[in-house]
Each structure stands twice: as structure tokens, then as C-alpha cells.
Amino acid sequence: MDDTGKDNNGSADYHSDQESPDTIFKIICFLNVPLMLTSILGNALVLAAIKRTPSIRSTSMILLSSLAVSDLLVGIIGEPIYIADLLTKNIVIAKLSIMVGFSVCAVSLLTITAISIDRLFAVHFHLRYPTLVTKSRVKYIVGIIWFISFVVSGFDLWNKRFYHLLVAPVIFICLIISTCGYIRIYQIVRRHQSVIHAQQRSVQSNNNEGGGKNVVELRKSSMSTFVFYIALIICYSPAYILLTLNGLFLHMRWEPEWNFATTVIFVNSATNPFLYFWRLPKLRKAVVNTARQLCKQTEEEEEDEEEEEALRGRRKRQRQRRRRTTTTTTTTTTTTT
């Protein structure tokens, strides 16, 4: 009797322990579905706008396109595999989810770092910037970023502890570079503003006004990319902390915490298109125009389909009338005969 009672209590505790993780997994899956759809639709619209608007394809926009592509892949590949991993608990899917997730996240982090360096060059070497930062060089850097990200993520299959200890310093270095870059940008912009204000107080000239406008544009663009950087830090901080702790204490299980940190990273991919729309006026205008063109194109296609259906209906009715006429004529001829 006592043994049976203990077994029953043990099984009840086991089922209660099983129900709690299952409930957490279901909640996480439920949260990831709208994030996935937002990432796909938002970033696809941003990329379509950049492709349809050649006038905004600058070097900075190439880096932004790389960031949008990584966020799009998060929605198309990363999140579906992650949800499948939560639901199936398959080892192969789990390995694939980790590899794809870390690869795409590494691309986002390295791209944000490259954007901060790009803005620093634009402010510090504003006269030489067009010759220093060309589209071909930026595309080459983007290719290196994607290649390194996918190669490094393969270390997770070889040695998990080494991979975590390798990635954590890389993330830290990227964050330090971006932070120092934006601090330097702030200092340079403040100094330029002080010089221009002093010149404008002494002599009003068109050149000074043009220089002031240039500084304002650089400040706005740098502030916009700084907003993207802050959003990435907020969303990636939980994963960075867990990555460091997991590298130091590999024997500990962090499953609920990792699920939370992964979902927060997916939030970054879903919110980035809204940040672009908010902070980048040229891209916002291009996105609005692209959305209108797509809606108009859809309406035209629907109208064409309706016209084709109406035309097919008229042709069908005409064929039926001809058949009736032919049948009537044949009947009349037969009767007369």
C-alpha cells in the first residue's frame, strides 16, 4: 500500500513536472508565430523597396540590406526550425536550429558593427568617404561577414564549450567596437557643430550653411544607426549572458532561459523593419511607394482575372448560342424534308 502510494505520488509529480515545460513550450511557440510572420513580411517589403528604388542604393543601404536579409532568414528558416525543435525534440533538428540561429545572429551582430564603422568613416573622413567606402568594397565585406558567420557556427558541432568560449569574446569585441565608434561619432559631430556655429556667428555664407546641413544629415544618419545598435544590444543581451555562463558552467541546464533569450532575439528581427520605417525617411518613402505599387499591381491582376473570366463567360455563351442555332437549323431542315 505504501509503495503504491509512493508510486502514485511519484507519477503525479512527474506528470506535473512534464506539464510545466510543455506549457512553456506552447507559449513560446505561440509567441514566435506572429514574430515569424512580421519578420518575413516586414523585411521582405524593405528589400523589395530597396530593389525597386535605385536612388537609395548607397553603401550604407547595402549593409542595411544585409541586415534585412539576415532578419528575413530568421523568419523564413530560423524560427520555423526553432518551433519544430520545440515540438519534436529531434536531435538533428535541434543541431540545425542552433547552427542556423547562431549563423544568422552572427551576421546581424557583425553587420551592425560594420554599420557603426561605416558611419564613423562617413563623419571622420567625410571628404574622402566616397573613395574609401565604395560599393564593391562593401559587398566584399558583406560576403566575408556571411562566410565567417556560417563557418564559425560549425564549431558548435565539433566542440560546444570551445564554441561558446570563442563566440563570447567575439560578441564582446563587436559591442566594444560599436560603442567606441558611436562615442567617437558623437564627439566629432559636436566639434563640427561648434565650429560651424562659430563661423555662422561671424560670417554668414552659403558654404557654411551647406556645411551645417551636411553635419545635420550625418548626425541624423548616425543617430538612426545608433538606434538600431541599441535595439540589438537590448535583444541580444540575455543570449550573450547565457552564452558566457554556459561556456563557464557547461554542466548546468539553461533550457527555459535559452528559450526566453532566443525569443527575445527573434523580437529584434521583427522590430527592425519598424525602426527602419521610423528613422530612415528615404527608405520609408520607398517602402510606402512599393506597398502602393504592390497593392495596385494586385488590384490590376484581380481586374485582369475578372476580365478574363468575363471574356471566357461571353465566349462560352456565344458557343452555346451557336450550338442552339445549329440544332434549331438542323431540326427545321429535317422537318421540312
Secondary structure in CASP SS format (residue, H / E / C, confidence):
PFRMAT SS
TARGET T0000
AUTHOR 0000-0000-0000
METHOD secondary structure of the structure
MODEL  1
M C 1.00
D H 1.00
D H 1.00
T H 1.00
G H 1.00
K H 1.00
D H 1.00
N H 1.00
N H 1.00
G H 1.00
S H 1.00
A H 1.00
D H 1.00
Y H 1.00
H H 1.00
S H 1.00
D H 1.00
Q H 1.00
E H 1.00
S H 1.00
P H 1.00
D H 1.00
T H 1.00
I H 1.00
F H 1.00
K H 1.00
I H 1.00
I H 1.00
C H 1.00
F H 1.00
L H 1.00
N H 1.00
V H 1.00
P H 1.00
L H 1.00
M H 1.00
L H 1.00
T H 1.00
S H 1.00
I H 1.00
L H 1.00
G H 1.00
N H 1.00
A H 1.00
L H 1.00
V H 1.00
L H 1.00
A H 1.00
A H 1.00
I H 1.00
K H 1.00
R H 1.00
T C 1.00
P H 1.00
S H 1.00
I H 1.00
R C 1.00
S C 1.00
T H 1.00
S H 1.00
M H 1.00
I H 1.00
L H 1.00
L H 1.00
S H 1.00
S H 1.00
L H 1.00
A H 1.00
V H 1.00
S H 1.00
D H 1.00
L H 1.00
L H 1.00
V H 1.00
G H 1.00
I H 1.00
I H 1.00
G H 1.00
E H 1.00
P H 1.00
I H 1.00
Y H 1.00
I H 1.00
A H 1.00
D H 1.00
L H 1.00
L H 1.00
T H 1.00
K C 1.00
N C 1.00
I H 1.00
V H 1.00
I H 1.00
A H 1.00
K H 1.00
L H 1.00
S H 1.00
I H 1.00
M H 1.00
V H 1.00
G H 1.00
F H 1.00
S H 1.00
V H 1.00
C H 1.00
A H 1.00
V H 1.00
S H 1.00
L H 1.00
L H 1.00
T H 1.00
I H 1.00
T H 1.00
A H 1.00
I H 1.00
S H 1.00
I H 1.00
D H 1.00
R H 1.00
L H 1.00
F H 1.00
A H 1.00
V H 1.00
H H 1.00
F C 1.00
H C 1.00
L C 1.00
R C 1.00
Y H 1.00
P H 1.00
T H 1.00
L H 1.00
V C 1.00
T C 1.00
K H 1.00
S H 1.00
R H 1.00
V H 1.00
K H 1.00
Y H 1.00
I H 1.00
V H 1.00
G H 1.00
I H 1.00
I H 1.00
W H 1.00
F H 1.00
I H 1.00
S H 1.00
F H 1.00
V H 1.00
V H 1.00
S H 1.00
G C 1.00
F H 1.00
D H 1.00
L H 1.00
W H 1.00
N C 1.00
K H 1.00
R H 1.00
F H 1.00
Y H 1.00
H H 1.00
L H 1.00
L H 1.00
V H 1.00
A H 1.00
P H 1.00
V H 1.00
I H 1.00
F H 1.00
I H 1.00
C H 1.00
L H 1.00
I H 1.00
I H 1.00
S H 1.00
T H 1.00
C H 1.00
G H 1.00
Y H 1.00
I H 1.00
R H 1.00
I H 1.00
Y H 1.00
Q H 1.00
I H 1.00
V H 1.00
R H 1.00
R H 1.00
H H 1.00
Q H 1.00
S H 1.00
V H 1.00
I H 1.00
H H 1.00
A H 1.00
Q H 1.00
Q H 1.00
R H 1.00
S H 1.00
V C 1.00
Q C 1.00
S C 1.00
N H 1.00
N H 1.00
N H 1.00
E H 1.00
G H 1.00
G H 1.00
G H 1.00
K H 1.00
N H 1.00
V H 1.00
V H 1.00
E H 1.00
L H 1.00
R H 1.00
K H 1.00
S H 1.00
S H 1.00
M H 1.00
S H 1.00
T H 1.00
F H 1.00
V H 1.00
F H 1.00
Y H 1.00
I H 1.00
A H 1.00
L H 1.00
I H 1.00
I H 1.00
C H 1.00
Y H 1.00
S H 1.00
P H 1.00
A H 1.00
Y H 1.00
I H 1.00
L H 1.00
L H 1.00
T H 1.00
L H 1.00
N H 1.00
G H 1.00
L H 1.00
F C 1.00
L C 1.00
H C 1.00
M C 1.00
R C 1.00
W C 1.00
E H 1.00
P H 1.00
E H 1.00
W H 1.00
N H 1.00
F H 1.00
A H 1.00
T H 1.00
T H 1.00
V H 1.00
I H 1.00
F H 1.00
V H 1.00
N H 1.00
S H 1.00
A H 1.00
T H 1.00
N H 1.00
P H 1.00
F H 1.00
L H 1.00
Y H 1.00
F H 1.00
W H 1.00
R H 1.00
L C 1.00
P H 1.00
K H 1.00
L H 1.00
R H 1.00
K H 1.00
A H 1.00
V H 1.00
V H 1.00
N H 1.00
T H 1.00
A H 1.00
R H 1.00
Q H 1.00
L H 1.00
C H 1.00
K H 1.00
Q H 1.00
T H 1.00
E H 1.00
E H 1.00
E H 1.00
E H 1.00
E H 1.00
D H 1.00
E H 1.00
E H 1.00
E H 1.00
E H 1.00
E H 1.00
A H 1.00
L H 1.00
R H 1.00
G H 1.00
R H 1.00
R H 1.00
K H 1.00
R H 1.00
Q H 1.00
R H 1.00
Q H 1.00
R H 1.00
R H 1.00
R H 1.00
R H 1.00
T H 1.00
T H 1.00
T H 1.00
T H 1.00
T H 1.00
T H 1.00
T H 1.00
T H 1.00
T H 1.00
T H 1.00
T H 1.00
T H 1.00
T C 1.00
END
